[in-house]
Amino acid sequence: MTDHAAETPTPDLNAYAAAAAPLLGLPLDPAWTGAVVAHLRVLHAAAALVGGFPLPDTAEAAPVYTA
């Protein structure tokens, strides 16, 4: 088991927001960039918690349910 959170570099979320918005076809008003980056920071922290949760090598993947 490894600590994935320690291995993941901190991304440049300002650059990510600036690059992702046009790719998604979303106009990003510069006045909202700070708020968008703040939300990305929270999402990055939540993803680090999930990604950094240690699982044994014997853990089974969850089944996939389809309707």
Residue, then its C-alpha position, 0 to 999 in steps of 0.5 A: m500500500t502506498d500513500h497516493a496523496a503524498e505522491t500527487p503534486t499540487p496542481d496549478l488550479n488557476a491554470y486548470a480552470a483557465a484551460a478547462a473552461p474553454l474546452l468545456g465550452l464554458p465562459l469564465d468571467p474573470a471575476w468568478t475565477g477566484a470562486v471557481v478555483a476555491h471550489l476546485r481546491v475543495l474538490h482536490a482535497a476531497a479527491a485526495l482523501v478518497g485516493g489516499f484511503p489505504l486499501p489492502d491488496t486483497a480488497e475486491a472491487a465493488p460490483v457494477y449495477t446496471a438497470 
